[in-house]
């Protein structure tokens, strides 16, 4: 499948729209894309890829190499909202702990 090389600003949206991260779409095909993050941050398995040109797609993280993240576009049957977590839980996950207390 053909991938188009891009340098398109976008956003990754998850956690009930409480988490919004800037990224750049570096390439894209009919089934997925590769995005580059400004900083390394842990991402959920699924999230929204929001491209300002009006294209928002639910995606699944397939691979990660540093700041580059490969995502697959989900079909309508595969889409469902992400789990919303508390700020304390998000901080605990980032710190590598399973208990937010």
QUINOR-V370432 format. One record per residue. RES is the residue in one small letter. D_CENTER is the distance of its C-alpha to the mean C-alpha in Angstrom with 1 decimal. Layout:
BEGIN
RES:D_CENTER
RES:D_CENTER
END
This chain:
BEGIN
x:21.9
x:21.6
x:18.7
x:19.1
x:18.6
x:17.1
x:16.6
x:14.8
x:13.3
x:10.2
x:8.0
x:4.6
x:6.6
x:7.4
x:10.7
x:12.9
x:11.8
x:13.2
x:10.2
x:9.3
x:8.4
x:9.9
x:9.0
x:11.2
x:11.0
x:13.7
x:14.5
x:14.1
x:16.2
x:17.0
x:14.8
x:11.7
x:10.6
x:10.2
x:8.4
x:10.2
x:9.4
x:12.6
x:12.8
x:11.9
x:10.2
x:9.5
x:6.2
x:7.1
x:7.9
x:6.5
x:4.8
x:6.0
x:5.9
x:9.1
x:11.7
x:14.8
x:17.2
x:16.6
x:14.1
x:11.3
x:9.9
x:8.5
x:6.8
x:7.4
x:6.7
x:10.3
x:11.2
x:10.9
x:13.8
x:13.9
x:11.7
x:10.8
x:7.9
x:9.1
x:7.5
x:10.1
x:10.7
x:12.0
x:15.6
x:16.9
x:18.5
x:15.3
x:13.5
x:14.2
x:13.0
x:11.1
x:13.8
x:14.7
x:15.9
x:18.4
x:18.1
x:20.6
x:18.5
x:15.4
x:17.9
x:19.6
x:16.5
x:15.9
x:19.6
x:19.6
x:21.7
x:21.5
x:23.9
x:23.0
x:26.7
END
